[in-house]
Amino acid sequence: MIAMKRILEDLLGLLYPNLCYGCFKHLYAGESLICTDCLYHISYTDHHLDLKNRVAKQLWGRVNFNAAMALLNFKKGARVQNLIHHLKYKNQRLLGEKLGTMVAEKLLVSPFFGEIDLIVPVPMHPRKEQKRGYNQSECIAKGIAAVLNVPVNRTALLKVTETSTQTNRSRYARHENMKMVFLLAKPAELKGKHILLVDDVITTGATIEACALEICKGNIAKLSIAAVAFAD
């Protein structure tokens, strides 16, 4: 039933491209990618105002970081899942940039994310990125960068081991799957800077942890973490 619904939604998206990617209703004049109703009703977290939020607690004791946040709560079958699905699998790069601008707007009013020097998106393995055609985390990073007026670096941190999907793995298996996957190839590009590490969805934090541990080898000044969504 869910699969059939998804197929119908995708067909509607092809036939009527001017639909909201959150609820699939028609967009009105002045709306773009996400309708006003979704922008108002999607589940925001307010993590940017709380250093002890759920994302931060997920990472406590695992990596050294300044602050961590996710913009939205990810729930299966909800509007946020629809947004993430289209971002990751339907070539909706502009949607990623829009979500990035939404993240950045929260960072701007947060007392914890000031003076970011450089944005580093979680990298994809080159073969996977070539197959998909883009890195969704980089799209998000571009949206954040446009608002914060800071550069994006996609060359310092690389994914050197191709891994299978994390979706159906246990918490332990996700962490095992991320060992020796990322490489800090150009530490000099990060040295002495406040780095914002960006991902699409944080679940167990295994991917973010693996990336953060590599980034921290670069003698950085500070590490902050931001994602579009947090999934329980």
C-alpha positions as CSV (number, residue, x, y, z in Angstrom):
1,M,0.0,0.0,0.0
2,I,2.8,2.4,0.9
3,A,4.8,1.5,-2.2
4,M,1.7,2.0,-4.4
5,K,1.1,5.4,-2.8
6,R,4.7,6.4,-3.4
7,I,4.5,5.3,-7.1
8,L,1.3,7.4,-7.5
9,E,2.9,10.4,-5.8
10,D,5.9,10.1,-8.1
11,L,3.7,9.9,-11.2
12,L,1.8,13.0,-10.0
13,G,5.1,14.7,-9.7
14,L,6.0,14.0,-13.3
15,L,2.6,15.0,-14.7
16,Y,2.2,18.0,-12.5
17,P,5.6,19.3,-11.5
18,N,4.3,22.4,-9.8
19,L,3.5,20.5,-6.7
20,C,4.7,20.9,-3.1
21,Y,7.3,18.2,-2.3
22,G,6.0,17.9,1.2
23,C,2.2,17.3,0.7
24,F,1.9,17.1,-3.1
25,K,-0.7,19.8,-3.3
26,H,-0.5,22.5,-6.0
27,L,1.7,25.4,-5.3
28,Y,0.1,28.9,-5.4
29,A,1.7,32.0,-6.9
30,G,4.7,33.0,-4.8
31,E,5.3,29.5,-3.4
32,S,8.3,27.5,-4.5
33,L,9.1,23.8,-3.9
34,I,7.4,23.7,-0.4
35,C,3.9,25.2,0.2
36,T,3.1,27.7,2.9
37,D,1.0,25.1,4.7
38,C,4.0,22.7,4.9
39,L,6.4,25.4,5.9
40,Y,4.0,26.2,8.8
41,H,3.0,22.7,9.9
42,I,6.2,20.5,9.4
43,S,7.7,19.4,12.6
44,Y,10.5,21.8,13.6
45,T,12.9,21.0,16.4
46,D,14.2,24.3,17.8
47,H,17.5,22.4,18.4
48,H,19.4,25.6,17.5
49,L,18.3,27.1,20.8
50,D,19.2,24.2,23.1
51,L,22.7,22.8,23.5
52,K,21.3,19.7,25.2
53,N,19.0,18.8,22.3
54,R,18.5,15.2,21.1
55,V,21.1,15.4,18.3
56,A,23.8,16.7,20.7
57,K,23.0,14.0,23.3
58,Q,23.3,11.4,20.5
59,L,26.9,12.5,20.0
60,W,28.0,13.2,23.5
61,G,31.1,11.3,24.5
62,R,31.7,10.2,20.9
63,V,33.2,13.3,19.3
64,N,34.3,16.8,20.4
65,F,32.0,19.4,19.0
66,N,30.7,22.9,19.8
67,A,27.0,22.5,19.0
68,A,24.8,20.2,17.0
69,M,21.3,20.6,15.5
70,A,18.7,19.3,13.1
71,L,16.0,21.5,11.6
72,L,13.2,19.0,11.4
73,N,11.9,15.8,13.1
74,F,11.8,12.9,10.7
75,K,8.8,10.6,10.9
76,K,7.8,7.9,8.5
77,G,4.8,8.8,6.4
78,A,5.0,12.5,7.3
79,R,5.8,15.5,5.2
80,V,9.4,15.6,6.2
81,Q,10.0,12.1,4.8
82,N,8.5,13.2,1.5
83,L,10.9,16.2,1.4
84,I,13.9,14.0,2.2
85,H,12.8,11.3,-0.3
86,H,12.6,13.8,-3.2
87,L,15.9,15.4,-2.2
88,K,17.8,12.1,-2.1
89,Y,16.3,10.1,-4.9
90,K,14.4,12.4,-7.3
91,N,17.1,14.8,-8.3
92,Q,15.6,17.8,-6.5
93,R,18.8,19.7,-5.9
94,L,17.0,23.0,-5.5
95,L,15.0,21.5,-2.8
96,G,18.2,20.7,-1.0
97,E,19.4,24.3,-1.3
98,K,16.0,25.6,0.0
99,L,16.2,23.3,3.0
100,G,19.8,24.5,3.5
101,T,18.6,28.1,3.6
102,M,16.0,27.1,6.2
103,V,18.7,25.6,8.3
104,A,20.9,28.7,7.9
105,E,18.1,30.9,9.1
106,K,18.0,29.0,12.4
107,L,21.8,29.2,12.7
108,L,21.7,32.9,12.3
109,V,19.5,33.4,15.3
110,S,21.2,30.8,17.4
111,P,23.7,31.9,20.2
112,F,25.8,28.8,19.5
113,F,26.6,28.7,15.8
114,G,28.4,32.0,15.3
115,E,31.5,32.7,13.2
116,I,31.5,29.6,11.0
117,D,34.5,29.7,8.7
118,L,33.9,26.7,6.4
119,I,31.1,24.3,5.6
120,V,32.0,20.6,4.9
121,P,29.2,18.4,3.6
122,V,29.2,14.7,4.4
123,P,30.9,13.3,1.3
124,M,29.6,10.5,-0.9
125,H,31.7,7.8,-2.6
126,P,32.6,8.9,-6.1
127,R,30.9,5.9,-7.7
128,K,27.7,6.5,-5.8
129,E,27.7,10.2,-6.5
130,Q,28.3,9.6,-10.2
131,K,25.4,7.2,-10.3
132,R,23.0,9.6,-8.4
133,G,24.4,12.7,-10.2
134,Y,24.8,14.8,-7.1
135,N,25.5,14.8,-3.3
136,Q,22.4,15.8,-1.4
137,S,24.4,17.0,1.6
138,E,26.4,19.3,-0.7
139,C,23.1,20.8,-2.0
140,I,22.1,21.5,1.6
141,A,25.6,23.0,2.3
142,K,25.2,25.3,-0.7
143,G,22.0,26.7,0.7
144,I,23.5,27.3,4.1
145,A,26.6,28.9,2.5
146,A,24.5,31.3,0.5
147,V,22.9,32.7,3.7
148,L,25.9,32.6,5.9
149,N,28.2,33.9,3.2
150,V,30.9,31.3,3.9
151,P,32.5,28.8,1.5
152,V,31.8,25.1,1.0
153,N,34.8,22.7,1.0
154,R,34.2,19.3,-0.7
155,T,37.8,18.3,-1.2
156,A,39.3,18.1,2.3
157,L,37.1,15.2,3.5
158,L,36.6,12.2,1.2
159,K,34.6,9.0,1.3
160,V,37.1,6.4,0.3
161,T,35.2,3.2,1.0
162,E,31.9,2.4,-0.7
163,T,29.3,1.3,1.7
164,S,25.8,-0.2,1.4
165,T,22.7,1.7,2.6
166,Q,22.4,2.3,6.3
167,T,18.6,2.3,6.2
168,N,17.8,-1.2,7.5
169,R,20.9,-1.7,9.7
170,S,21.0,-1.9,13.5
171,R,22.7,0.8,15.5
172,Y,25.8,-1.4,16.0
173,A,25.9,-2.4,12.4
174,R,25.7,1.2,11.3
175,H,28.7,2.1,13.4
176,E,30.7,-0.9,12.1
177,N,29.8,0.0,8.6
178,M,31.3,3.4,9.0
179,K,34.8,2.3,10.2
180,M,37.7,3.4,8.0
181,V,35.2,4.9,5.5
182,F,36.2,8.6,5.4
183,L,39.6,10.2,4.9
184,L,40.9,13.7,5.7
185,A,42.8,14.2,2.5
186,K,43.7,17.9,2.9
187,P,43.9,18.8,6.6
188,A,45.6,22.2,5.8
189,E,42.4,23.4,4.3
190,L,40.6,23.0,7.7
191,K,43.4,24.0,10.1
192,G,42.5,26.7,12.6
193,K,38.9,27.1,11.3
194,H,35.4,26.7,12.8
195,I,33.9,23.9,10.6
196,L,30.2,23.3,10.1
197,L,29.7,19.6,9.2
198,V,26.4,19.2,7.2
199,D,24.3,16.1,6.6
200,D,20.7,15.4,5.4
201,V,19.4,13.1,8.1
202,I,21.0,12.1,11.4
203,T,19.7,8.8,12.9
204,T,22.3,7.0,15.1
205,G,25.0,9.5,14.4
206,A,27.3,6.9,13.0
207,T,28.1,8.8,9.8
208,I,28.5,12.1,11.5
209,E,30.8,10.5,14.1
210,A,33.0,9.0,11.5
211,C,33.3,12.3,9.6
212,A,33.8,14.3,12.7
213,L,36.6,12.1,14.0
214,E,38.5,12.6,10.7
215,I,37.8,16.4,10.6
216,C,39.2,16.8,14.1
217,K,42.5,15.4,12.9
218,G,43.0,18.6,11.0
219,N,43.8,20.8,14.0
220,I,40.6,22.7,13.6
221,A,39.5,25.5,16.0
222,K,36.0,24.2,16.5
223,L,33.4,21.8,15.0
224,S,29.7,22.4,14.7
225,I,27.1,20.0,13.2
226,A,23.9,20.7,11.3
227,A,21.4,18.5,9.5
228,V,18.0,18.9,7.9
229,A,16.3,16.2,9.9
230,F,16.7,14.0,12.9
231,A,15.2,10.5,12.9
232,D,14.6,8.5,16.1
